């Protein structure tokens, strides 16, 4: 799965949870399809969520040479995995973790590098890429902007050998009424007919159709 993460988080800080809900609903739908489709496994990029740790470096809660990391900064996976068995016990998890600032800064470069390496390798190993809103409009913005992470994963899917087909739902009414996602990702038909990208990038009318297409 591929979807905007930074945009919904920025909206959440501005008091708007709608972007978070859109992503959570997309993942819930993926879970539903997994449960009724024996050969389907959906990989969720939120299972490892390192970037909030870097944001904690600039937190006002920082204490001298310590970094205070409130675990609430992470994406709440229980919003979509209510009954799944996870690798930690929430009842025994502290509200915050205090870390050495020097150690967090030493790990920062590795975190940034690892996110891209891991995500791109997962895309190359996948049979399909299920995408939500490659164009996202944050609260108060005049226009939608492309999600750099989502676009990069779509590009990696197209350059993989063999290519990884991409199924997209773009909410054009809320996030892309100028249809920039379609025109940018599919190009324009010219004298040679259809753009070759149409052979591996497909737009769907709703999220359910995304998962229906990746299981076909």
C-alpha positions as CSV (number, residue, x, y, z in Angstrom):
1,X,0.0,0.0,0.0
2,X,1.1,3.5,-0.7
3,X,-0.6,6.7,0.7
4,X,0.3,10.2,1.9
5,X,1.6,10.3,5.5
6,X,3.1,13.7,6.0
7,X,0.0,15.6,4.7
8,X,-2.5,13.9,7.0
9,X,-0.1,14.4,10.0
10,X,0.2,18.1,9.2
11,X,-3.6,18.4,9.0
12,X,-3.9,16.6,12.4
13,X,-1.6,19.2,14.0
14,X,-4.0,21.8,12.6
15,X,-6.9,20.1,14.2
16,X,-8.2,18.3,11.1
17,X,-8.4,14.5,11.4
18,X,-10.0,13.8,8.0
19,X,-6.8,12.8,6.3
20,X,-5.9,10.4,9.0
21,X,-9.4,8.9,8.7
22,X,-9.0,8.5,5.0
23,X,-5.9,6.5,5.4
24,X,-7.3,4.5,8.2
25,X,-10.4,3.6,6.2
26,X,-8.1,2.6,3.3
27,X,-6.2,0.2,5.5
28,X,-9.4,-1.2,7.1
29,X,-10.6,-2.0,3.5
30,X,-7.3,-3.7,2.8
31,X,-7.8,-5.8,6.0
32,X,-11.3,-6.8,4.9
33,X,-10.0,-7.9,1.5
34,X,-7.1,-9.9,3.2
35,X,-9.6,-11.8,5.4
36,X,-11.7,-12.9,2.5
37,X,-8.9,-13.4,0.0
38,X,-6.6,-16.3,1.0
39,X,-3.7,-15.4,-1.4
40,X,-3.7,-11.6,-0.5
41,X,-1.2,-10.1,1.9
42,X,-1.1,-6.2,2.1
43,X,2.1,-4.6,3.4
44,X,1.3,-1.4,5.4
45,X,4.1,1.2,5.6
46,X,2.9,2.3,9.0
47,X,4.0,-0.9,10.7
48,X,7.4,0.8,11.1
49,X,7.0,4.5,11.9
50,X,10.5,6.0,12.5
51,X,10.0,9.7,11.4
52,X,8.2,10.8,14.6
53,X,11.4,10.0,16.5
54,X,13.2,12.6,14.4
55,X,10.5,15.1,15.0
56,X,11.0,14.6,18.7
57,X,14.4,16.1,18.4
58,X,12.8,19.5,18.0
59,X,10.2,18.9,20.7
60,X,9.8,21.6,23.4
61,X,9.9,18.7,25.9
62,X,13.5,18.1,25.2
63,X,15.5,18.1,28.4
64,X,19.1,19.1,28.2
65,X,20.9,16.2,26.5
66,X,17.8,14.0,26.6
67,X,15.0,13.6,24.0
68,X,11.5,12.9,25.3
69,X,9.6,10.8,22.8
70,X,5.8,10.7,23.5
71,X,4.5,7.4,22.0
72,X,1.4,9.3,21.0
73,X,3.4,10.9,18.2
74,X,3.2,7.6,16.4
75,X,0.3,6.7,14.1
76,X,-2.3,4.9,16.1
77,X,-2.5,1.5,14.4
78,X,-5.3,0.4,16.7
79,X,-7.6,2.6,14.7
80,X,-7.5,0.0,11.9
81,X,-6.0,-3.1,13.6
82,X,-8.4,-3.3,16.5
83,X,-8.2,-7.1,17.2
84,X,-4.9,-8.0,15.5
85,X,-2.1,-9.5,17.6
86,X,0.8,-7.0,17.7
87,X,4.4,-7.4,18.9
88,X,3.8,-5.3,22.0
89,X,1.4,-5.1,24.9
90,X,-0.2,-1.7,25.0
91,X,-1.1,-2.1,28.7
92,X,2.6,-2.3,29.5
93,X,3.8,0.4,27.1
94,X,4.8,3.8,28.8
95,X,3.4,7.0,27.6
96,X,6.8,8.4,26.7
97,X,10.4,7.2,26.3
98,X,13.5,9.3,27.3
99,X,16.5,8.8,25.0
100,X,20.0,10.2,24.7
101,X,19.9,13.1,22.2
102,X,23.4,12.2,21.0
103,X,22.2,8.6,20.1
104,X,19.0,9.8,18.3
105,X,21.0,12.3,16.2
106,X,23.6,9.6,15.4
107,X,20.7,7.4,14.2
108,X,18.9,10.1,12.2
109,X,20.8,9.7,9.0
110,X,20.4,5.9,9.1
111,X,16.6,6.3,9.7
112,X,16.2,8.6,6.6
113,X,18.3,6.3,4.4
114,X,16.6,3.1,5.6
115,X,13.0,4.4,5.0
116,X,13.7,4.8,1.3
117,X,15.7,1.6,0.9
118,X,13.2,-0.5,2.7
119,X,10.1,0.9,1.1
120,X,11.5,0.7,-2.4
121,X,12.6,-2.9,-1.9
122,X,9.1,-3.8,-0.7
123,X,7.6,-2.2,-3.8
124,X,10.0,-4.2,-6.1
125,X,9.0,-7.4,-4.2
126,X,5.3,-6.8,-4.4
127,X,2.9,-8.1,-7.1
128,X,0.8,-5.0,-7.1
129,X,0.9,-1.4,-5.6
130,X,-2.4,-0.2,-4.1
131,X,-2.3,3.7,-3.9
132,X,-4.5,6.2,-2.2
133,X,-4.4,9.9,-3.1
134,X,-1.0,10.5,-4.7
135,X,-2.2,14.2,-4.8
136,X,-3.2,15.5,-1.4
137,X,-4.5,18.9,-0.3
138,X,-3.7,19.9,3.2
139,X,-6.0,22.0,5.3
140,X,-6.2,25.6,4.1
141,X,-4.1,25.0,1.0
142,X,-5.4,26.4,-2.3
143,X,-4.2,23.5,-4.4
144,X,-3.3,19.9,-3.9
145,X,0.3,18.9,-4.0
146,X,1.8,15.5,-5.0
147,X,3.1,13.3,-2.2
148,X,6.8,12.9,-2.9
149,X,6.9,9.5,-1.2
150,X,3.9,8.1,-3.1
151,X,5.2,9.3,-6.4
152,X,8.6,7.8,-5.8
153,X,7.0,4.4,-5.0
154,X,5.0,4.6,-8.2
155,X,8.1,5.4,-10.2
156,X,10.0,2.5,-8.6
157,X,7.0,0.2,-9.5
158,X,7.3,1.3,-13.1
159,X,11.1,0.7,-13.2
160,X,11.0,-2.7,-11.6
161,X,11.6,-5.8,-13.6
162,X,9.0,-7.0,-14.2
163,X,6.9,-3.8,-13.7
164,X,4.7,-3.8,-10.7
165,X,1.1,-2.8,-11.8
166,X,-0.3,0.3,-9.9
167,X,-3.9,0.6,-8.9
168,X,-4.9,4.1,-7.7
169,X,-7.8,5.8,-6.1
170,X,-7.6,9.6,-6.3
171,X,-10.3,11.5,-4.4
172,X,-10.6,14.3,-7.0
173,X,-13.4,16.1,-5.3
174,X,-11.5,16.6,-2.1
175,X,-7.9,16.5,-3.2
176,X,-7.5,17.0,-6.9
177,X,-10.3,18.7,-8.7
178,X,-7.9,19.7,-11.4
179,X,-7.2,16.0,-12.2
180,X,-3.5,16.6,-12.0
181,X,-2.9,13.1,-10.8
182,X,-4.3,11.6,-13.9
183,X,-2.7,13.9,-16.4
184,X,0.7,13.7,-14.7
185,X,0.8,10.0,-14.1
186,X,-0.9,8.9,-17.4
187,X,0.4,11.6,-19.7
188,X,-1.5,12.6,-22.8
189,X,-2.5,10.6,-25.8
190,X,-0.5,11.6,-28.9
191,X,0.0,10.6,-32.5
192,X,1.1,7.1,-31.3
193,X,-2.1,6.6,-29.4
194,X,-2.2,5.6,-25.7
195,X,0.6,6.5,-23.4
196,X,2.5,3.3,-22.5
197,X,2.0,4.1,-18.8
198,X,-1.7,3.3,-19.2
199,X,-0.6,-0.4,-19.4
200,X,0.6,-0.5,-15.8
201,X,-1.1,2.5,-14.0
202,X,-4.8,2.3,-13.6
203,X,-7.2,4.7,-11.9
204,X,-10.2,3.3,-10.0
205,X,-13.5,4.9,-9.1
206,X,-13.3,4.0,-5.4
207,X,-11.0,2.3,-2.9
208,X,-12.9,-0.9,-3.1
209,X,-12.1,-1.2,-6.8
210,X,-8.4,-0.8,-6.0
211,X,-8.4,-3.9,-3.9
212,X,-10.7,-5.7,-6.3
213,X,-8.2,-5.1,-9.1
214,X,-5.1,-6.1,-7.1
215,X,-6.7,-9.5,-6.3
216,X,-7.6,-10.2,-10.0
